[in-house]
Amino acid sequence: MHFASDNTSPVPPQILDALIAANHGYAMPYGTDAIMAEVRTMIREIFEAPEAEVYLVATGSAANALALSVLCPPWATVFCHRNAHIEEDECGAPEFFTGGAKLTLVEGADAKMTPEALRVSIAHAARAGVHNVQRGAVSITNATEQGTVYSAAEVSALADVAADYGLPVHMDGARFANALMRSGASPAEMTWKAGIDILSFGGTKNGCMGVEAVVLFDPAHAWEFELRRKRGGHLFSKHRYLSAQMAAYLKDGLWLKLAARANDAATRLSEGLAAHDSARLLHPTEANAVFAAFPREAHRRAHAAGAQYYLWPMDCSLDGPGDELLSARLVCSWCTTDEEVDALLAIVRGD
Ligand SMILES: *Cc1c(COP(=O)(O)O)cnc(C)c1O
């Protein structure tokens, strides 16, 4: 019963086999390997974006911070949700890689910015000319940090607000596949057709060993991106091992199958909890994470049975009144089984 995060999952055999297959003979370094050429072609096809430039890095924080660094100058600000990963979980990497740009936090339920709140924030920024940070970029996370999903139309509505102010738009797609499976949109509809300029395209949370793609739909910033990636220490020397993971991930729609499995497990868990009187969902379950509150005594039983997940906020205590509701974040991955889900549900119900 492992629900701590999707990155606690192992690597699917297709990806590990591809690494082994790539592991013979010589291959040119630093992104000039033959598999990277395949990856570039596949991503251009998947996104219907023949002009797009594609780069690989090993972490999502690097993907986000480098992407933002080409979109936002040091004296400007990135508009993002209050709960965005770039705000809460990247130790200031976006600020560091942009050379000091600020983040301006936008409100909205379920970790989703509303177009109205975004417009208020952007309009409010830079109102005193030289005295303020300037308007820089907008960053949208999909799927969100609270397991919800923006539809392509919702992304487009946010990007329209950005466009009114001439701002570029980044998407943190650490869980892009999960969002896509939920929304039914095509990769193009969810990104450049909706106004996204740069996508951090997640691999690791959805099964890869450690690779994320950065997709620049407008290649204007490509060279600058390459320089910043190298300067930031994120240009892999034995790059074929990043390429091989990404190629296997994309081949035959594996990335979508993995995400579908994770989403289905989360739906099963969410529905099972919702059907139980003492449990309550905190956010709609639209991707692979379930946020739910249930009594402390059920958490104690789950804990005793070895279930792994985070109480949310993380500093809640298992000590205290047994009937008090405590919140949990329960994340499913490509390898979560129905048996694991049902075992946790049985414990929560006290069967
Ligand atoms: C996990 C995650 C990332 C990337 O995190 P790394 O640990 O740097 O790979 C980025 N955005 C979101 C929303 C995430 O959940």
The ligand as a Tripos MOL2 file, in Angstrom:
@<TRIPOS>MOLECULE
LIG
   15    15     1     0     0
SMALL
NO_CHARGES

@<TRIPOS>ATOM
      1 C1          7.4140   16.3290   -8.9250 C.3       1 LIG1
      2 C2          6.9980   17.5870   -9.6020 C.ar      1 LIG1
      3 C3          7.9160   18.3510  -10.3280 C.ar      1 LIG1
      4 C4          9.3550   17.9610  -10.5310 C.3       1 LIG1
      5 O1         10.0370   17.7030   -9.3960 O.3       1 LIG1
      6 P1         11.5170   17.1110   -9.3300 P.3       1 LIG1
      7 O2         11.5390   16.4940   -7.9980 O.co2     1 LIG1
      8 O3         12.4370   18.2600   -9.4650 O.co2     1 LIG1
      9 O4         11.6990   16.1430  -10.4490 O.co2     1 LIG1
     10 C5          7.4580   19.4980  -10.9360 C.ar      1 LIG1
     11 N1          6.1790   19.8790  -10.8430 N.ar      1 LIG1
     12 C6          5.2540   19.1700  -10.1610 C.ar      1 LIG1
     13 C7          3.8310   19.6300  -10.1320 C.3       1 LIG1
     14 C8          5.6420   17.9990   -9.5110 C.ar      1 LIG1
     15 O5          4.7330   17.3030   -8.8230 O.3       1 LIG1
@<TRIPOS>BOND
     1     1     2 1
     2     2     3 ar
     3     2    14 ar
     4     3     4 1
     5     3    10 ar
     6     4     5 1
     7     5     6 1
     8     6     7 2
     9     6     8 1
    10     6     9 1
    11    10    11 ar
    12    11    12 ar
    13    12    13 1
    14    12    14 ar
    15    14    15 1
@<TRIPOS>SUBSTRUCTURE
     1 LIG1         1 GROUP 0 **** ****
